[in-house]
Amino acid sequence: MRFGIDVGTTRTIAAVVDRGNYPVVTIEDYLGDAQDYIPSVVALDGDDILVGWNALRLGPDEPTLIRSFKRIMSQPAVTGDTPVALGDNTRPLAEVLRAYADTVVTALRAFQASINDTTDIEVVLGIPANAHSAQRLLTLSAFSEAGVTVKGLINEPSAAAFEYTHRHANTLNSKRSDILIYDLGGGTFDSSLIRVDGKDHEVIGSVGVSHLGGDDFDELLAQAALKVAGRHDDAFGARAKKTLVDEARTAKEALVPQSRRLVVEVAGKDTTIPINDFYDAITPLIEQSLDVMEPLIGSDDLRDSEVAGIYLVGGATALPLVPRMLRERFGRRVHRSPFPAGSTAVGLAIAADPT
């Protein structure tokens, strides 16, 4: 059985190849509820490394729990021996990645068992477009050692382009054969210009920022909540800060285009933040992503370019301000994936499909 796996900084999502369909794999959390992702978090339980839902089972106040640990992999000098801080302890990055890959593969095997499939698992893995060789090798090694066959590594924006052509083939023609992927995830931003010729997808150029994403929005919302609560200058311990950022993340993910305010719990009290205050705080980060991406277009006006569409993928593009700002700058050729968090996984499954 073949899968595409989006090795996400904040969420890991897998899609399966199923006779021309590419559904996202359902995974049980620690309560037995069905989820469409595995949280990319790790924690220690004694000497054992727990990953995903098992790590969250320890509770949000668990001092060894860390999120977005894979941001470490973007460091230029990273190796398998690079230490990952888990509270007062450390573990080598390779050991943490192996535990992570084992957890993902275990979830895939559980999915297989639910449909009585006993074939070997083959996967195509997603990698940030600007990932260096060590990051690619560490990811490949972790999943290979977890007992699956890795059929390939594909840049995440390229995978998203597969999903775009799957859904929006009618926008492509002889004059407009390029797709611009805007991939804003929890921890990283990537953008790639993809030239499409039938089933061939050629990467023309890629840019990115290794530390820009939804995690940064959460931090800014937490700071805004502290300011409104009059506690901006207070000293918060690591555990209290982690709890506050988790509260901010939950409030952010509940936003809809009609939202006018957010409510974040600060030290046991609900704090109301006007939506415009939050948007003002994160606008410079979104503008940074647009400025980084703009050279790929090749002209001052999208109408004068060969770009058929800008495709918004990645969980952070679910924030209403993100598509709004892109449409204000680039007009009607901006499309957001119907499942932005799962778009890359679906594209990777399409790439894994031998037909």
C-alpha positions, 0 to 999 in steps of 0.5 A, a space after each residue: 500500500 502506498 502513502 504520501 506523508 506530509 512531514 509537517 512542522 506542527 502536524 503530520 498528515 498522510 494520504 493513501 493511494 486508493 484506486 485513483 482516490 487519495 483520502 487523508 488517513 484517519 488516526 485515533 487520538 488518545 481518547 479514541 476519537 478520529 483525527 486527520 493528523 498526528 501532532 508533531 510534538 514529542 515528550 519524555 515519559 521516564 526514558 521513553 520518547 512519546 510522539 504525537 497524541 501519546 505525547 499530548 496525553 501527558 497534558 499541556 503542562 508536561 515540562 518535557 513537551 515540545 512542539 515544532 521540534 523539526 524546526 531544529 532540522 533547518 539549522 545549517 550544521 544539524 546532524 543526527 547528534 544535534 541535541 533536542 531539549 526535552 525539559 531538563 533532558 536532551 536526546 539526539 535528533 536522530 533518536 527523536 526522529 526515529 521515534 517520530 517515524 515509528 509513531 507515524 508508521 504504526 498509525 499507517 499499519 493500524 489503518 491497514 489493519 482496519 481495511 484488512 490490507 497486509 501489503 508492504 508500506 511504500 511512502 513518498 515523503 514531503 520535504 521543504 523546498 529549501 531543505 538542505 541535504 542533512 535534513 533530507 537524509 535524516 528524514 529518509 533515514 528515520 522512515 527507512 529504519 522504521 520499516 517502510 520503503 521510501 519511494 521518493 522525497 518531493 518538495 512540498 510545494 511541488 506536491 501541492 502543485 499535483 493537487 492543484 492540477 488535480 482540482 484546477 486543470 481548466 485554469 492551465 493553457 498554452 499561455 498560462 502554464 505556471 502554478 505558484 505555490 504559497 505554502 504557509 505551515 505551522 513553522 515554515 514558509 515555502 513558495 515554488 514556481 511550477 511549470 506544468 506540461 501535461 503530467 510533467 511538473 518542473 520546478 522553476 524556482 523556490 524560495 522560503 523562510 525556515 522560521 515563519 508560520 502559524 507558530 509565530 502567529 500564536 506567539 504574537 496573539 499570546 503577547 497581545 493577550 498579555 498586553 490587553 490583560 495588563 500583564 505584558 511585563 510580568 515574568 512567566 515561567 516556561 510552563 505558564 508561557 506554553 499554556 498561554 501559547 496553547 490557549 492562543 493557538 486554540 483561539 486562532 484556529 477557531 477564527 472565521 472570516 466574520 470573527 470580530 474578537 478573540 478570547 484567550 485565557 490569561 492566568 485563569 481569566 478570559 481576555 478579549 482581543 479585538 481581531 484588528 489588533 491581532 491582524 495588525 500584529 501579524 500583517 508584517 509577517 504575511 507581508 514578509 512572505 509575499 515579498 519573499 514570493 514576489 520575485 518568482 512571478 517575474 512581473 509587476 502584475 499577475 495579469 502579465 505573467 504566465 501564472 495560471 494561479 496562486 495556490 494557498 496550502 498549509 495549515 496557516 492559510 486557514 487564517 482568514 487574513 492570509 487569503 484576503 491579503 493575497 487576493 488584495 495584492 494578486 486578484 482573482 487567480 488566488 485559490 485556497 485548497 479546500 483542505 489546506 492542511 492536507 493538500 501536500 499529503 494528497 499531492 504526495 499520494 498522487 505522486 506515489 500512485 504508480 498509475 
